Amino acid sequence: LETSEVHALEGRAAWNKGQQTLATQKTEAVLALEPNQIDATRTIILIASAQQRWRDAVNQARKLITLSSDDLGDRLLLASALGGAGEVREQENSLRDTYNRFAPDERAYRALHDFLLSQKKLDAAARLEREYKGQLASALWEEN
């Protein structure tokens, strides 16, 4: 492992232990030297979100998506940050895009379904559920 990767992992480990100051120090040090380090970017999003610095969290999450566009977890981080920032329409668009990109992944489905329910979009949630069940059935059919 390279030094930046080690420090990024140390930052995440500190975060996981609840050592926010150490996590912030380690993570910011990595990003100062290597601004596109993926693990450090993920951690800084978690830190910014915990501190309710939503604009920072959104900006970092958008950057992360450009670095790792095929990572479901990273896309869900973006949606979460958008929600924290009060950008409900963008959050929904992000969740729909994630669902469409990863269907029939259950985490993508659950995230969008739960969002729709929280917004009292019951008809949309019901349509999504039917669509998801159809995709699961098709996936099973294709396997056999």
Buried (B, 14 or more C-beta within 10 A) or exposed (E): EEEBBEBBBBBBBBBEEEBBEBBBBBBBBBBEEBEEBBBBBBBBBBBBBEEEBBEBBBBBBEBBBEEBEEBBEBBBBBBBBBBBBEBEEBBBEBBBBBBEEBBBBEBBBEBBBEBBBEEEBEEBBEEBEEBBEEBBEEEEEEEE
